[in-house]
Amino acid sequence: MSAAYGYWGKILHIDLSTRSYRVEEPGEDFYRIYAGGGLMGAYYMLKETPARIDAFDPANALIFLSSVVAGMEAPGLARFSVVTKSPLSGGIAEARCEGGFGRSLKASGLDAILIKGKAETPTCLVIDGGSVHFESAAGLWGADTYQATLALSARLSADSMGIAVIGQAGERRVRFASIITDFSVAAARMGTGAVMGSKNLKALVIKPGPLPPAADPHSLQNISQAFLAAMPDNTLSMWQKNPPGFSAAADLSDFDTAYIGTNNYQSDLQVANSDFARARYLDFYKGANPCPGCPNDCIKYIAPDEQAPVQSCGIHQEVTGALGPNLGNTSLKLTLKANELCNRYGLDPVSLGFTLSFAMECYENGLLNAHDTDGLDLRFGNQDVILAMIDKITRREGLGDTLAEGSRRAAHAIGQGAQAYALHIKGIEMVSFEPRTQTNLALGYATAPIGPRYDICEHDWDYDVVSGWEHTLTLSRAIGIYQRIPMEYAGPDKVRNFKALYNLWSACDALNICIFASAPTRLYSLQDLTRLVAAVTGWQTSAYEFMRWGERRNHLMRIYNLREGLTKQDDVLPERFYQRPIDFGRLKGAVFNRDEFDGLIQTLYAMNGWDQNGVPLPATLYDHQLEWAEAYLNR
């Protein structure tokens, strides 16, 4: 088919085992239904991969996806997704990533690159003008992402390239390894880098050409100008734009609200006068790493010292909580050094942080000893061991080999009741944003096919009657949220709010539109988002269609997980959140009642059009053009 507005109509299928490839050209209806991102990724995971295979089986697919709008010239469009089978959960993995690589992917002449098989030797894939080159990565295998990116840039000598690369962690199949782009912009969660390593694929390199045409460039330019003009009036947008940006999320904690967990969620951060107060970051600030076409400048370079390559020091919102307070680590400088190593080795800092905090709690309770740790005193707050353990995990050395499997598998290996300290959902480690005081987040953590993710929906904190942003309800009313609601409240009306918030950001994920630019608390309204899609694609779209992309993504990912053996029994929080109450502040005593929380999940199932086991009903599948997926369900 000829190129449409905003997308190319081409999906590249690559087999590394045979060094062959083909191009698929789906029709417009396919793009209208599946759009891109995790939605399109889930479609191909069901269609192209066998059920119940190991994540490291060559038959598993590793899919880099744009969308019908992603990569184009407007705020919030510099995103892409990586979808595969997670080596942590055995379910679907979706890692979304900002930065320049998403623009390169869109300018490749392709909408998605689906990679299967396993190369005989370490390999780089180079996409150039629609052709595929298989190049040796022998000289790069063993290099960190900084070294490999520099070497590839010099070897291929193009004016601009998109480089997605793994470090030593991905090569050694550390189950929470990341894929790194632009030196430090990570497709971080769920082990995508480990799958890439299992395929002997060191890097995917794209030499970009032109972008596809937009249907209405004038409207697209007007949308961009209006976005920029509105930024100063949005408190949250300016909080993430102004240095040090959203990496200082821990600063939202205070003496009154439990928001960031500490010591593996044994308590919560009281940030006042700590090293994680927002102003402390400015001593290490080295500038912004802007995304193409977007003025938000969310990702900042915050370097621990002068020896660190600044390009490897981009930091995301989750890092401080996971590698700082979660480990009892009170040093911002050490946290920033750990972040640099995560970027260079290709490690997910969140799973790393909660795997380390699991090991620390095991050590403090006598399940591990100095012999197990090669003499390291693995207690919370012992800052001397953090960097050493990162190295051990990356090299799979000693206890690091056990921890490289992730907290769930490590707990089974250690035994002696270690499972109580492994805070994961579906095998995916927790994030550091407190669920006991935020029931929307808790529902998302428990039920999302991709496990706990801090941006699964807008945080309850934002809507709280005490702490919420002053502008929160302005755009939220368009999705049916009319009143503030206590962040800790649990009830069916909270489930109703969660469903709307979750589907909205799920639609953004399906289109690879950055949630840090989007409704309900950033600048794009739901109406703006539909105008954006129309300006790029020329489609006569609507807010109804936009939200349906989000719902369809959730249904299809759920079906994939059901096919792989995940059930409603996996929609559960770690035991700690049912047993240990919050221990300070105005929400002291907050804890989940198991029966009450299970009732909220059942309410959500019903609202979604799923049965009591969390299986989408046949009518729900027909409602979303997914009746073909019935064949993948064992009712």
N, C-alpha and C positions, 0 to 999 in steps of 0.2 A: 504494500500500500504506500501511497505517497505520504510525506510527512504532514501531520496535522499541526495545528497551532499548539505550541507549548510542549509537545512531545513528539517522538519520532515514529512510534508504531513498530518498534523493533526490540525484540528480546534476544540477547546473545546467549546461546547454550555452549558451554565449553566442557570437554572431557579431557582431563589432564592425563589419564591413563593412556589414551590413544593419540594425544596431541591433535585432536580434531575439534571442529566447532561448526555450528550451524546458526542461522538467524531465523527466528520465528517472527511472523508479522500478524499479530492478532488484529481484529477489526475494531472499529470505534466502540461498539457495544461492550466489548471486553474491557476497554479502558474506562468506559462510563460506569461499569459495575465494580471493577477492581482497583481503579485509580492509581495505585502504587503503594510504596512503603510496606508496612507489615501486612496490610490487607492482600496485596498482590503476592507478597511472600508466602503467606499462609496457603493461598491457592496453589502455588507451585510446590510447596512442601507436601501437600496432600496428593497432588497429581504426579509428581516426579520422583518421589522417594518411597521405598517399601516401608511398611509398618514394622515397628519394634526393632529396627536396626540400631546398632550402637552408634553413638554420635561420631565416633572416629572411623566408622566404616566408609570406604571410598564411595559407596552409593549415597551417602548423605550429601545434600546440596548445601553450598555456601553461596548466598545470593546477595549481590549488591544492587540496591533498588533506588531509583529516583521516583518520580510520580508525574502526573499530567501537568503539574505546576512547579515542582521543586527545581531549583537551580536557575530559575529565571531572575530577571533584574527587578527585585522588589524586596522590601524588608521581610524577614522571616522565612525566606525561601532557600537559604543556603544550608540545606539538610539532605541527608541520604540515610538509608537504613541498611543494616546487614541482618539477614534472616537465615537461620539454620536450625538444626536440632541441638539443643543445649546439652553439653556434656555434664552439666550440673544437675539439671532437672529431668532430663529425658523427654521433656516437652519442647514446645516451640521456643526459640530464642529470637529476640528482636533487640538489636542495639541501634539506637538512633544517634546521629552524629552531626554536629555543626561544621562550619569551616569551609575551606576552599575546595575540598574534594568533591562535595556535592555539585558544585558548579562545573567541575571537570567532567563528572559523570554525565551531567546533562549535555555537555558539549562534546561527548564522545560519539554522538549519533545513535545512541542506544538508550533505552529506558530502564533496562535491567541487565545484569550479567550473572548468569546462573552457572556455577562451577561445580562439577562432579568429578569423581575419580581421584587418583593419587599419582602424582608425578614420580617417576623412578628415582630422580635425584632432585635436590633443591632447585626450585624454578622461580623465575619471575614471569608474570604475564604482562605483556605490553600491548595496549590497545591504541592503534594509531590509524585514524581515518577509516575505521570500520574493519581493519585487518587485525589479526591476532598474531603476536610473535611470542614464542616460548623461548626464553633466554635462561642461561645457567645462572643460578644464584650461589654457586659453590663458594665464591669468594666473599659472599655476604652472610652465609649461614654462620651463626655465632656472633654476629654483630648486633649491637643494640639499635634501637630505632633511629637514634640521632646519627650514628655512624652510617647505617644503611641508607637513610634518606639522602645524606650528603653524597655518598658514593653513587647512588642511582642518578642523582641530579647531574653529577659530573660525567658519568658514563653516557647518558642519553642526551645530554646537552640540548634540551629544548627550552624555548623561551619561558614556558610555563607548563607545569605538569601537575597532575594529581597523583600522589603517591600514598598508597595504603600499605602498611608494612607491619610485620610482627617482630617482636624482640625475642630474647632468649626464652622467655616464659612460654610464648606460643610454640616455639620450636620444640620445647620439652613437654608440651601438652599439659602445662599447668591448667587445671580445669576452669580457672577464672582468668585466663589470659585475654588481653584486649587486642584489638587492631588499632593502630595509631596512624593518624593522618596529620599532615602539617606539623610534624615533630611532636605535638602534644595535644592534638584534638582527637579524643579517643571514642571509638565505638566500644564501650567499656564493659557492659554487663553481659553475664550469662555464658561466657566462654567462647565467644566467636573466634578469638585469636587462637585458641587451642584447636578448633576445627580447622582453621587455616593451616596451622602447623602440621596437623595430621595428614594434610594433602601435600606436604612438602612444598607448600607455596609460601615463599618469603614475602613477595610483594605483588600488588596489582598496580600497574602504572598506566595512566591515561594521558596521552598527548591530545589535548582538547582542540577541537575545531570551533566553528561558530555555534551559537545557541540557535535553537529553532525559533521561528518567528512567533511573536505574540499576536493574538487576534486584534487587540486594541492597545497599541503601545502608548497612545496618548492617555488613556484611562489608567494604565499601569503607572505611568509617570505621575499622574495626579494623585493616585493612591499613595505612592512613595512620598510625595511632597507633603501630603496631609498627615501622614504618619510622623514625619520629622517635626512638623510644626506642632503637633499635639504632645510630643514627648515631655516637654517641661511641666505640663499640667498633670502628669500621671506619676504619683509618688513612687509606685513600685518600679516603673520603668526607669526612673532616674536613680533609684536605689541600686538597680543592677548596672546602670551605665556609669555612674560616677565611681571613681576609684575608691576602694579596691574592688567594687562590684559584688556580685552575688557569692563569691567565694567566702565572704565574711558572714555567711548565713547564721553561724553560731551566735552572732551578736543579737539576733532576735530573741534569744533566751534572756531571762532576767530572773530576779529573785522570786518572782511571783508565778511564772508559767513554766511548767516542764515541757520543753520543746526538743532538746537535743539529749540523747542518751549518753551516759558515761559508764565506764567499766562494764561493758557488755550488758547495758541496761539494768545494772544494779542500782543506779541512781540517775539523776539528770543534771545537766550543766547549769551552774549559776555563773553567768559570764561576767558580771560586773567586776571590774578591776583584774580580770584574768588576761592572759596573753592573747586571747582570742577576741578581745574587744576590737571593734572595727578600725580604730585609728592605728592600732599596732601594725596592721598589714602594710601601711603606707611606707614604712621603713624599708620594705623589700620590693616595692612596686616598680616594675620596669616598663609599663605601658600596656596598651590593649592589643589583642589579636583579633582584629575585626573580621566579620564574615562578609563576603561579597554582597553588596546591595543593601546591607542592613546597618542602621546607625546605632543599634543597641550596644554594641561593643561589650557583650556579656563576659566573654572570656578574657581574663587579664593574665599577663605575665607577672608572676610574683616569685622571685628567685631567692633561694635560701642564702646564697653567697655569690661572690664574684667569680668563682670557678665554675659554677653551673652554667651550661649553655642556656641562654635566655629562651631560645625557641622550645626547649624541653620543659619549660616551667609554666606553661599554661595550666590554669587550675579551674576545676569545675566546682559546682555548688556543694556536692556531697563530700568532698575530700576532707575538709577540716574536721567534720564530726566523726568520720570513720577512723581516721588516722590520728586524731588528736584526743578529745575527751573520751571517746570509746575505749582507748587504750590506757586511760589515766595519764596520758601525755599532756603536760601543761606547757610545752614549748612550741610556739608557732614556727620557729626556725626549723626545728626537727620535723615538724609536720610538712613544711614546704620541701625539705630534702627528701622525705619519703615520697611526696608527690612527684618530684623530679625522677626518682628511681622507677616509680610506677610507669611514667611516660616512656622512659628509656628501655626498661625491660619488657614493657607491654603487659602490665598487670592491672586488673580492675581494682582501684583503691578501696572500693566498698567491700567486696567479698574478701579482699586481703585483710582489711581492718577487722571484720567480724570473724574471720578465721583465726587471726592472731588473738583477739579478745577471748574467743572460745578457748584457745590453748592456754592463755593466761589464767583463766578461771579454773581450768583443769589443774594447772600447776599449783595454784593457791589452795586447792582442795585435795592435793595429794595424789591425783590421778596421773600426773607426770612428775618426774624428779630431775635432778641435775644430770643424772646419767642419760636420761632421754633427750635432754636439751644440749648435750655436749658442754655442760657446765654453765650455760646461760641461766641467770636468775630471772625466770620468765614471769615476774610479777607485774601487776598493774602499776603504772607510774615509774617503772624502771626504764628510763629513756635509753640506757646504754644498749638494750637488746633489740630495739626495733629495727634498725638498719641491718643488723646482723641476721635477723630472722627473714627479712625481705630477700637478702642474698641467698640464704639457705633454701627458701621456697623456690626461688627462681632457678637455682641449680639442682633442686630436688636432692638435697644433701641432708642425711640424717632425718631428724624430725620434720625438716622442710619437705621431704618427699611425701610424708603422710599428710601434711597440711596442704600441699599442692593439689590434693584431691578434693579440697573444699571441706567445710565443717561437718556436713552430714556424713560423708564417707570417713573422715578422720575420727568422728565420734564412734562409729562402728568399729574402727580399727583399735581405738584405745579402750573401748568397753568401760566397765566399772561404773556405769551410769553417766558416762560423758555426754550422752544425748541431751541431758537436761541443760547443758551449757552451750549447745549448738543452736544458735538462734537463726533459723532458716525457715523458709516456706517453699515447699516443692523442691528442696535442695538448693534454693537460691538464698544467699545470705541476706539478712535484714539490712535496712538502711538506718541511719541514725536519727531520723525524724520520728518523734514519739507518737505511737499509735494509741496509747491508753488515754491520752487527752484529746485525740483527734479521731473520731469514729469513722468519718469518711475515709481517711487514710487507712484505717484498720480494715475496712471492708475491701478497699482496693488491694492492699497487701495480701489479704487472705484469698481473694477470688480471682484476681487477674491471671490470665494464662501465662503471663511472663513473670509471675512472682512479684515480690515486693519491689516497688520502684517509687522513689520519692516524688516523682512527677506523674504519678498515675492519675491524679486529679488535683484541682486547686485545693490547697490545704484548708482545713477547718479553722485554723488560726486566723485566716483572712476574713472569715465570716463571724468570728466570735463577737459576743456582745461587749467584751472588754477590750480586746487587743486588735480587732480587725482594722484593715486599711479603711480610710474614710470613704473611698470611692468604690468599694467592693460591689455594692448592689447595683451600680449604674448600668453595667452591661449584663449582670447576672439575671436581671428581670426578664431578659429576652429568652432565657431558657427555663423560666418558671420558678426562680428563686427570688422571693419577694421580701423576706425578712431575715434579719440576723438570727443566728441560732447558736447556743453555747457549744463550744468546740468539743466538749466531753459528752454532750447529750447523745443518747442512743434511742432511736425510735423509728417507726416506718416513714415519718416525714423526713427524717435525715437520710433514709435510704433513697427516697424520691430525689432529694437533692444530689446525692452521690451519683445516681444513675445519669442524671443530666450532665453533671460535671465530667464524669468518666467518658460518656459517649462523645462529648464535645472534644476532649483532648485525644480520644481515640480517632476521631475524624481527622484531627490535625496530624496524627501519626500516620494515618493512611495516605495523606497527601504530602507528608514530609514538610508540613508547615510548622515552624518552630513555636512551641507553646510559650516561649518567653517574649513573643510578639503578639500573642493571641488572647482573645476573650477567655475567661470573663473578667480578668483584673488587669491585663495589659491593654495595649492600644487598639488592636483590631477588634471591632465588634463582630457579632455573628453575621450581620449584614455586610460589613466590610469584607469578611472572608468569602462570602459568596460573590461579591463584586470582583474580588481578586481572581477567583477561579474563572469567572466569565471573561475578565479582561485578558487572561492568558490563553484560554482555550476557545473562546467564542461560543461556549455552550450557554444556552438559556437555562441556567441552574437556579437553585433556590436553597434557602436554609434547611428545608426539609431534606433535599438530596444530600446536603453537606452532613447533617447529623446521621443520615442513613449509612454513609460510608463508615462512620465510627461504629455504629451498631453491627454492621456486616463484618467488620474486622474482628470485633469481639466474638461474634458467633463462630466465625471460621477458625479462629485460633483455638476456641474452646473445642471444636470438633477435632482439630488436630491432636490436642492433648488427650481427649477421650480415646482416640484411635491408638495413642501410644500408652494407654493404661493409666493415666491420671484420672481420678474420680473426685466425687464430692468430699471424700475423706482427706483429700489434699488441700481443701479450702479451709485452712485452719491456721490460727496464729501459734507462734511458739508458746509452750506451756507457761513460760514466765509471765506472760501478759494476762493470764487468768489467775495467777497466784500471788504475784508480788505487786502491792499497790505503790503508786507514786508516793514519795516520802517527804515532799516539802511543797510549800507554796499554796496558792488558793485552790488548787485542784488536788491537794494531798488526799490520799486514799483512793484515787481513781484506779480502777481495775476492771477487767471484763468479767461479767457473769457468763459462763459458758453457754447455758441454755438461752439466755437473752441474745447473745451474739449469734448463736446458731439460728435463732428465729429471724434475726435481721438478714442473714444469708438466704434463708428460705423466702423471705419477702423479696429480696433482690432477684432470686431465680424466677419467681412468678412474674415480677415486673419485666424481666428480660424475655419472657415467653419460653422458659425452660421448665422441665418437670422437676419434681422434688429431689431428683438425683442430679440436677444441674445439666440435664441433656436437652438441647434445643428441640422443641416440639416440631413435628412435621409441618404444621401450619406456619411456624416461625421461619422454617427454611424456605418454604414457598414465598412467604412474604418478602424475603430478601434475595430472591433469585438464586437460592442455594439448595434447591431440591436435589441436585446431583450429589450433594454431600451426604445425603441419607445413607448411601451405600457404605460410608466409612464408619457408621455407627452400629454398635451391637446393642440393640434395645432388649 
